[in-house]
Amino acid sequence: MLVAIYNTFRNCFKIPELKSRILFTLMVLAICRLEAVVRIPGLDGTTLANYFASKAGSAEGASVLGMYSLFTGGALEHCAVGALGIMPYISATIIIQLLTAVIPTLSKLAREEGGRTKIVQYGRYLTVILCLGQGMVMAIGWENPEKLFPGWNTADRLVLYSDAHIWFYRIQTLLLLTTGTMLLMWLGEQITDRGIGNGVSLVITIGILARLPQAMVALKDMFFPGGGMEAKFNFGHAIALVLLLAGVIAGVIAITQAQRKVPVQYAQRAVGRKVYSGGTSFMPLRVNYSGVMPIIFAQAILMFPQKIFLFLGQSLNVKFFGEIARNLGEGAILYMTLYGLMILFFSYFWVATQFNELQIADDLKKNGGYIPGVRPGQATSDYLHNAMSRITLAGAIFLTIIALIPIWLWRELQIPYSVATFFGGTSMLILVGVLLDTMRQTETHLLMRHYDGFLKKGRLRGRF
């Protein structure tokens, strides 16, 4: 097995075009990582990094800010120019996609020639707007860290500018954060065009993988807290964690690639003087059609109520609001219940907005295709709707389990949160999904030149 993987990697560098694409991708990803360590002038990034290190295993470390720092590859906790990460661009893309599904003008534009380019351009404009808003919030948050970071020592100060130059700091930070995100977006597009593809997804993935050394150190400290080899190493616990990680990865791969193949029959038809013969094909319906989006939506929405009730409890000095805020904190029973229900809801919501069974049924009818045993038109639309609803339930339950595994490991088994995040949740789904897509695209180049790929053996054998 290892020899086959080694030979596949070696074959990648035998193809000049693929070799140049891989090297270009690695170079661009290295630049992306530089954005996570180049600090914004006038900020004390060391103090914030020490704060995140001290809160790594606590509730504050498992907060939304800790999750956001995970996606930025540690840029947030270092006060780096890439502290906003690529998430504003992802958010803008999601918003534009949802608006395209509900606004007829955008929906019509998406079907026109060149319309997709216009929609992508709108997404870039929206990214700039989101960066300006989030950048100002982050600049003010660094200015008042005790309000943004729970348990912050009020004696510590992040902003090194005096109060007389505070607006210079804000404008400078706002411009640098916006520029950093736009640069990441551009670099991601360059990887898509000139690299091995999946540019923006690879930018997120490299940020998550950058936290792997920290997770490994936390894992070592969990078994050897004193630093010596004589500490509480439990061989059974280690084997259980390895088996759990392998099971989660296997489950993510299986569900990510799982699909229901709906058979489609095409009748013989004549177009002008040409006669097109009929045939049999299939329509793949993905079990996890929504991908990681329901988890992202649920996390984003649950972030606000907890902050609002915490603010009300501190401002009005009402214990009831503070108790609600505590129950809405990550790891609480109420939070986990709402989290799971929201993932189920948004799984169906994403399918309802992105999977257009009416258009699919209409396209099949226009091209002379039909599902055996199902009438064309409205009956086909109803059949696809019912089939997608059933398989979406399985995908939604899977997403809920995967999303709750890190919280359960951290809350019940006292596993450090930086370690638990690699056993499920958003990071695992992104890592597995992006790596599978990247392997498929690399395999395409290999199979075109008669080399064996990562996922299956090449079909072309013998003499050429």
C-alpha positions, 0 to 999 in steps of 0.5 A, spaced: 500 500 500 505 504 502 509 503 495 503 504 491 502 511 494 509 512 493 509 510 486 503 515 485 507 521 488 513 519 484 508 519 477 506 526 479 512 529 478 514 525 471 508 529 468 511 536 467 505 540 467 502 536 473 509 538 476 509 545 475 502 545 478 503 542 484 509 546 485 505 553 484 500 550 489 505 549 494 508 556 493 502 560 493 500 556 500 506 558 503 505 565 501 498 564 505 501 561 511 506 568 511 499 572 512 498 568 518 504 570 522 506 577 519 503 582 525 499 588 524 503 594 526 501 597 533 499 590 536 502 586 541 500 579 538 505 575 543 500 577 549 494 575 545 497 568 543 499 567 550 492 568 552 489 563 547 495 558 549 492 559 556 485 558 554 486 552 550 483 546 554 478 551 557 471 553 555 474 560 552 478 556 548 472 552 545 468 558 544 467 561 537 473 565 537 477 559 538 473 556 532 475 562 528 482 562 530 482 555 527 480 557 520 484 562 520 490 558 521 492 562 528 492 568 524 487 571 529 491 570 535 497 573 532 494 579 530 496 578 523 494 581 517 490 575 515 486 575 521 479 575 518 481 569 513 478 567 507 471 566 511 468 573 509 469 571 501 466 564 503 460 568 507 459 572 501 459 566 496 454 563 500 449 569 501 450 570 493 448 563 492 442 563 497 439 570 493 440 567 487 435 561 489 430 566 491 431 573 487 428 571 480 433 577 477 439 573 479 436 566 478 435 569 470 442 572 470 445 565 472 442 562 466 444 567 461 451 566 458 456 570 462 451 571 467 456 566 472 461 571 471 457 577 473 455 573 479 462 572 481 463 579 481 458 581 485 460 576 490 467 580 490 464 586 491 460 583 497 466 580 500 469 587 500 463 590 504 463 584 509 471 585 510 470 592 512 464 591 517 468 585 520 475 589 520 472 594 524 469 590 529 475 586 530 479 592 530 475 595 536 475 588 539 483 588 539 482 595 542 477 593 548 480 585 549 476 584 555 469 585 552 471 580 546 476 575 550 472 572 556 477 572 562 482 577 559 486 580 564 484 588 564 492 590 565 494 587 559 493 592 552 493 589 545 494 596 542 500 600 542 498 606 540 496 612 544 489 614 545 491 621 540 492 616 534 487 611 535 483 613 529 489 612 525 490 605 528 483 603 526 483 605 519 490 602 518 488 595 521 481 596 517 485 597 511 490 591 512 485 586 514 481 587 508 487 587 504 489 581 507 482 577 505 482 580 498 489 577 497 487 570 500 481 570 495 486 572 489 491 567 491 485 562 492 483 563 485 490 563 482 491 556 485 484 554 481 486 557 475 494 555 475 494 550 480 491 543 482 484 546 483 480 547 489 484 554 491 479 557 496 478 550 499 485 549 500 487 555 503 482 553 509 485 546 509 492 549 510 490 553 515 486 547 519 493 543 518 497 548 521 494 547 527 496 540 527 502 540 531 499 544 536 494 538 537 499 533 537 503 537 543 496 537 546 495 530 545 502 528 548 501 533 554 494 529 555 498 522 556 504 525 559 502 532 563 509 532 567 513 532 560 516 525 562 515 518 560 513 516 566 506 520 566 499 517 566 500 513 559 494 509 558 495 504 552 487 502 552 485 510 551 490 511 546 488 505 542 481 507 543 482 514 540 486 511 534 480 507 533 475 513 534 479 517 529 480 512 524 472 510 524 470 518 524 475 518 517 472 512 514 465 515 516 466 521 513 469 519 507 463 514 506 458 519 507 462 524 503 462 519 497 455 516 498 450 517 492 444 514 490 444 513 482 437 514 479 437 511 473 435 515 467 433 512 460 434 517 453 429 515 447 432 516 440 430 522 437 432 526 431 435 533 431 435 536 424 438 531 419 442 527 425 439 522 429 441 521 436 440 514 439 437 512 446 441 510 452 441 509 459 445 513 464 444 515 471 443 521 475 447 521 482 443 524 488 449 525 493 447 523 501 451 529 504 448 534 498 449 540 503 456 539 505 459 542 511 454 548 510 449 546 515 454 546 521 457 553 519 450 556 519 448 553 525 455 555 529 454 562 526 447 563 528 448 560 535 454 565 536 449 571 537 444 569 542 450 567 547 453 574 546 447 578 547 444 574 553 451 575 556 451 583 555 444 583 557 446 580 564 452 584 565 449 591 563 442 590 567 445 585 572 440 580 571 442 573 573 437 570 569 440 572 562 447 570 565 444 563 566 441 563 559 448 565 556 451 560 560 446 554 558 448 557 550 455 556 551 459 551 547 458 544 551 452 546 555 446 541 554 441 546 551 447 548 546 448 541 543 440 540 543 439 547 539 446 545 535 443 539 533 436 541 531 439 547 527 444 542 523 438 538 521 434 544 519 439 547 515 441 541 511 434 541 508 434 548 507 440 548 503 437 542 499 431 546 498 434 552 495 440 549 491 436 542 489 431 544 483 427 538 482 423 542 477 428 544 473 431 538 473 425 534 471 424 540 465 431 539 462 430 531 462 423 532 458 426 537 453 432 532 452 428 526 451 430 523 458 425 519 463 426 515 469 423 508 468 416 507 471 415 515 472 412 519 468 415 525 465 414 532 468 411 533 475 411 526 477 418 526 475 419 532 480 415 529 485 419 523 485 426 527 485 423 531 491 421 525 495 428 521 494 432 527 495 428 528 502 429 521 504 437 521 503 437 528 506 435 525 512 441 520 513 446 525 511 443 530 516 443 525 522 450 524 520 452 531 520 449 532 527 453 526 529 460 528 526 459 536 529 457 533 536 463 528 537 468 534 538 464 537 543 462 530 547 470 528 547 471 535 550 466 535 555 465 528 557 472 525 556 476 532 558 480 531 551 483 538 549 479 542 544 485 542 539 485 535 539 478 533 539 476 538 533 480 533 529 476 527 531 470 531 527 466 537 526 467 542 521 475 541 520 474 534 519 469 534 514 473 540 510 479 536 510 476 530 508 472 533 502 478 537 500 483 532 500 478 527 496 477 533 491 484 534 490 486 527 489 480 526 484 483 532 480 490 530 480 488 523 478 485 526 472 492 528 470 495 521 471 490 517 468 490 521 462 497 520 461 496 512 463 499 512 470 495 509 476 491 514 480 490 515 488 483 512 488 483 507 483 487 503 478 488 506 471 484 502 465 489 503 460 494 497 460 499 494 455 502 497 449 500 503 446 
